[in-house]
């Protein structure tokens, strides 16, 4: 996994993407990605039995799923996890596209081929409607599979490259990037039940389509307080304090898939005041960044304060003060299903 740092424990400093090491507490926590399904049972079979995740039904029509990296982080009390949150709805109104996929890292090219063969053979069992051919783009080797809910899943061998290595190396055209400090610790995983993917598989990234990666970059950095890096010209990877990233790809506004709030990224902040502060910052720049909407703050006794915003690229973000401990505790209960 890349070049490990000398300290194998959680990093006290992480790479900013701009050639510096920074304190992760200066960033928000990109914590949850939501997606829609018409069949939670089928989605659960895919996530658990194929992708090696653990799922918990936590409310009517809602299921949270953690991969092995999130499980490891939760079990050691590290709050920088990323989990998926499936929302059951009667009908998929916005089928997802290639630029809205969830990506899993696996151990080798042979492993990619092995997993793909199983996906093809057991497509019906796992509710898959299409399995694309393998490709070797952007230094990784992998394939996409599309489930019957029109969610896209990527299985790829990343050749040891982690998101933190991208952030450490800085922009593809940054001056002096070879001398940037590297913070790229190995990513330890917990074990989950046997699945189609091997024990080394984990969720590394989500994806979003951008009209113009340069135009949105400072919104992510200065307003939302995420870190960003442009490791290849069309891409903008963004992450919070954790090692999970969202890869934004800029192929022009026409390639953008319209989204509904069921497909959103959730940023967790500490306390209702932090939600209000962030909303004020967002509200101030609505015109500057062409934001399509910014909701009022909603208060919920269980879920905390939250608001949602929609970027110029039609991407939904929720900012919430839902306590991270509550998310962790969901996975400590015996699953209700
Ligand atoms: Fe990907």
Boltz pocket constraint, residues with backbone or C-beta under 6 A from the ligand:
constraints:
  - pocket:
      binder: B
      contacts: [[A, 101], [A, 103], [A, 154], [A, 205], [A, 207], [A, 247]]
      max_distance: 6.0
